Amino acid sequence: HLSRTPRTLFATHDESNRNMLNADGENVDLYIPRKCSWTNRLITASDKASVQLNVGHLDANGVYNGSYTTMALSGYVRMKVRR
């Protein structure tokens, strides 16, 4: 709600309104920044050329075993690839 003082108009907020809850009722962050797997730089929200890949793990027979490794590549790295 808004409170008015003679000199200033300011908004007050409840800290609990800023948290996001998942289906289990646990607090989760609203935004989690990603890091490039190659350069370890943060990938900004404005980097529209960045990609995130999930590479599946295989067992000895070449069958997907349900686990994977996530890799994120920034647009900078993708543009530096030789063609």
Summary of the structure (lengths in Angstrom):
residues: 83
radius of gyration: 21.5
end to end distance: 56.6
largest distance: 75.0
contacts: 134
relative contact order: 0.17
helix: 11%
strand: 39%
